[in-house]
Amino acid sequence: MNALVKSVASSVNALSSMLNRVCWLTASAFMLVMLATVALQVITRYVFFSPPSWTEELARYCMIWAGYLGATVAFYRSEDPVLLNPDKIRQGAVSKLSLVLRSVAVLLFMVPVLYWSPVIIGHHMIRETESMELISGYIMLIIPLFSAVILIHMFARLINGFTNYRFSE
C-alpha cells in the first residue's frame, strides 16, 4: 500500500476512533444525567407532590443528545440497522458494492441534513425552551454534530474497504 494512502487511512481511522470514544462517553454522561433527572422527578412527584418543572425538559434534551450520540457509536460498530452490511459480507466485489451502496445512502441523507442545519439552528437561536429558558439552538447543535461524525465514520469505513487497511486501536 502506498505510504500516502496508508498515512491518510491511519489518520482518518484514528480520528474516527477518537470521535467514537468521545461520543460514547458523552452519550453515557447524558444517559446518567437523564436517569438522575427522571429519578428526581419521580421522588419529588410522589414524595413531595411538587416536581420541579425543569426535570422533564432536561431529561428530554438529555435523551435527544444521548440518542444521537449513541447512533454514531452504533454506526461506528456496525450495529445500526442496515439492509446490506459490508462488514458482515466477506465476498470481495459484493462486499465493496454493498459498502458503496451504503455510503451513497448515508451521503444522500447526511449531506442535506448538514446543508440545512445552519438554517434550522438559526431559527432555533431566537427561541427559548419552556421551563429552563435555554436557547433551543444549542440543543439543535446535535444534528450537524451527529451528521459530521457519521460522515467521518463512513469515510473511514470506505478507506478500510478499498485499501484493506486494518486499524488497530
C-alpha positions in Angstrom: 0.0 0.0 0.0 1.2 3.5 -0.9 2.7 5.4 2.0 0.3 8.4 1.4 -2.7 6.2 1.3 -1.6 4.4 4.5 -1.0 7.7 6.2 -4.4 9.0 5.2 -6.1 5.8 6.3 -4.3 5.8 9.6 -5.3 9.4 10.3 -8.9 9.0 9.3 -9.2 5.8 11.3 -7.6 7.4 14.4 -10.0 10.4 14.1 -13.0 8.1 13.7 -11.9 6.0 16.7 -11.3 9.1 18.9 -14.7 10.6 17.9 -16.3 7.2 18.7 -14.8 7.3 22.2 -15.9 10.9 22.8 -19.4 10.2 21.6 -19.7 7.1 23.7 -18.5 8.8 26.9 -20.7 11.9 26.2 -23.8 9.7 25.4 -23.2 7.8 28.6 -22.9 11.0 30.6 -26.2 12.3 29.1 -27.9 9.0 30.0 -26.7 9.3 33.6 -28.0 12.9 33.8 -31.3 11.7 32.3 -31.6 8.9 34.8 -30.8 11.2 37.7 -33.3 13.8 36.5 -36.1 11.3 36.0 -35.4 9.8 39.4 -35.5 13.3 41.0 -38.8 14.0 39.2 -40.3 10.7 40.4 -39.2 11.3 44.0 -40.4 14.9 44.1 -43.7 14.0 42.4 -44.7 11.1 44.7 -43.0 12.1 48.0 -43.3 15.9 48.0 -46.2 16.1 45.4 -44.4 19.0 43.7 -42.0 18.1 40.9 -39.8 20.8 39.5 -40.9 21.8 36.0 -37.4 21.7 34.6 -36.8 18.0 35.2 -38.9 16.7 32.4 -37.4 19.2 30.0 -33.8 18.4 31.0 -34.5 14.7 30.7 -35.9 15.2 27.2 -32.9 17.1 26.0 -30.5 14.5 27.5 -32.4 11.8 25.8 -32.1 13.6 22.4 -28.3 14.1 22.8 -27.8 10.6 24.1 -29.8 9.1 21.3 -28.0 10.9 18.5 -24.6 10.3 20.0 -25.5 6.7 20.6 -26.5 6.4 17.0 -22.9 7.4 15.9 -21.5 4.8 18.2 -23.8 2.1 16.7 -22.8 3.2 13.2 -19.1 3.0 14.1 -19.6 -0.5 15.5 -21.8 -1.6 12.5 -24.6 -2.3 14.9 -27.1 0.1 13.3 -30.0 -1.4 11.3 -29.0 -1.9 7.6 -30.1 -3.9 4.7 -26.6 -4.8 3.4 -23.8 -4.7 5.9 -20.5 -4.7 4.2 -18.7 -5.7 7.4 -20.7 -9.0 7.5 -20.3 -9.8 3.8 -16.9 -11.3 3.0 -17.2 -11.9 -0.7 -14.9 -9.3 -2.3 -16.8 -7.4 -5.0 -20.2 -7.9 -3.3 -18.8 -6.5 -0.1 -17.4 -3.5 -1.9 -20.7 -2.9 -3.8 -22.7 -3.0 -0.6 -20.2 -0.7 1.0 -20.6 1.8 -1.8 -24.4 1.5 -1.8 -24.5 2.1 2.0 -22.1 5.0 1.6 -24.3 6.6 -1.1 -27.4 6.1 1.1 -25.6 7.8 4.0 -24.5 10.7 1.8 -28.0 11.1 0.4 -29.3 11.5 3.9 -26.5 13.4 5.7 -25.5 16.0 3.1 -28.9 17.7 3.0 -29.1 17.5 6.8 -25.7 19.2 7.1 -26.6 21.7 4.4 -29.9 22.8 6.1 -28.5 22.6 9.7 -27.5 26.3 9.8 -31.0 27.4 8.8 -32.6 25.1 11.4 -30.3 26.2 14.1 -30.7 29.8 13.1 -34.5 29.5 13.6 -34.0 28.0 17.0 -31.5 30.6 18.1 -34.4 33.0 18.7 -36.5 30.5 20.7 -36.2 29.6 24.3 -37.3 26.4 25.9 -40.4 26.4 28.2 -39.1 25.7 31.7 -35.3 26.1 31.6 -35.3 29.1 29.3 -32.4 27.8 27.3 -31.9 28.9 23.7 -33.1 25.9 21.8 -30.5 26.4 19.1 -27.9 24.9 21.4 -30.0 21.7 21.8 -30.3 21.5 18.0 -26.5 21.6 17.6 -26.5 17.8 17.9 -27.9 17.5 14.4 -24.9 18.7 12.4 -22.5 17.2 15.0 -24.2 13.8 14.6 -24.1 14.1 10.8 -20.5 15.1 10.6 -19.4 12.2 12.9 -21.4 9.7 10.8 -19.7 11.0 7.6 -16.3 10.7 9.2 -17.1 7.1 10.2 -18.4 6.4 6.7 -15.2 7.8 5.1 -13.0 5.6 7.4 -15.1 2.6 6.5 -14.7 3.4 2.8 -11.0 3.8 3.1 -10.7 0.5 5.0 -12.9 -1.3 2.5 -11.0 -0.3 -0.6 -7.4 -0.3 0.8 -7.8 -3.4 3.0 -6.3 -1.2 5.8 -6.9 -2.6 9.2 -6.8 -0.1 12.0 -5.8 -1.3 15.5 -6.9 0.8 18.4 
